[in-house]
Amino acid sequence: MSQILLSSPSNSTILENPYKAALTLFINRQFAAATARIEPIILPSKNNNNNNNNNNNNINPLSQSYFIRLWNLYLALINLAVEHSVVATRSRNEILDSDTLSLSSISSSSSSSSSSSPEWGPDSTLRKRLAALATSSSPSLWDLATSSAASLLPPPSTLPLNTVIPLVSLVSRHSQHSTTTLTALRANLETYMASVPLENIEEDTRLAELYVLKVLLPLHDYAYAAEYVGLCAATSMDKNNRPSLIAAVTAHELRHTEELLQMEKATQLALAQARDREVKESKNLVKDTPTNLRSTTTKRPVTKSKTPRKKKSEKQQQQQQQQPHAIPPAPLPQSISLWSKISAALTFARVATVVAAILFFLTFVRTAAARARVRAALARVWSKLAHTLKMGTKVSYV
């Protein structure tokens, strides 16, 4: 690059050679080399670094036509970078989603994702950087083009319309799902439309079509798009283009409404299928549970036995009628029956305590003297227990 600039005899040769060299490289599909030829000229930061390295080269401002050619070639490189990135991502996803996934396919997909094709150089850094410019909002592609025009074009240093149209089309095409990028692009284009005076109705019509088709419709602002077309048709826009723009707005709105309805139907269908799967899984779980578990959890209804009762014979009925009815014994008073229950409970508790104590002493006392003392104690306990039982029976009869 520096050799070309130093050997050039005039400014026109200095300016023309980089574009021709970049265009030749672009035609030969050497995109990395073409980008390296263009970026030091059109981007202010790279241009400043290049000027610091080559202080003897003072390049005059570019002509508008040459600026348009440089930026159109740069935008074509950015568009190719985005498309190649999408193709690389799609092929990698197809390999990963395939049913027969082998080790060789995984290694080949990883190597292809890490390294780019020869068209973009040894790695994919340049291609990813250019692709990010199409959807980036900080810095945006519009900001880069504006600063480039301020540095390279003579006053008033505004972006030419033939650069604005492909730039807006490129950003709108690759930012369909990025509302932030489209909103920033709308603000920049509205500022441009308000500040730059256009020369004729044809340019006004082209700019209005660009604003409606590439900015307002992707943002789904259909009401303002129809209103803007009506205002432009009444003032500066070619009236012959108004019906086609109105038809485009209406068709886009209908298509967007149909897409929303299809998305809603797909969502409802997915929810219904999920509910059906849950019901089927719950039924399968009930079927797979063992029968003994189901019997413990479910209560069986109590069925009455249907065995017929045997009828009494006539002889038994006659004997029962001849026998006198026995008089039932008179019930004991409640106080006596309650006292007998309490005394029996106390007696059982005492007996249990005594037996436990005897077992305890028998386990720990092993000498003859101790056993004699235990026998004497047991005799006394049994005599007291017999006396208590006798007294209890006397009380119960009284």
Buried (B, 14 or more C-beta within 10 A) or exposed (E): BEEEBEEBEEBEEBBEBBBEBBBEBBEEEBBBBBBBBBBBBBBBEBBEEBBEEBEEBEBEBBBBEBBBBBBBBBBBBBBBBBEBBEEBEEEBEEBEEEEEEEEEEEEEBEEBBEEBBEBBBEEBEBBBEBBBBBBBBEEBBBBBBBBBBBBBBEEEBBBBBBBBBBBBBBBBEBBEEBEEBBBBBBEBBEEBBEEBEBEEBEBBBBBBBBBBBBBBBBBBBBEEBBEBBBEBBEEBBBEEBBEEBBEBBEEBBEEBEEEEEEEEEEEEEEEEEEEEEEEEEEEEEEEEEEEEEEEEEEEEEEEEEEEEEEEEEEEEEEEEEEEEEEEEEEEEEEEEEEBBEEBEEEBEEBEEEBEEBBEEBEEEEEEEEEEEEBEEBBEEBEEEBEEBEEEBEEEBEE
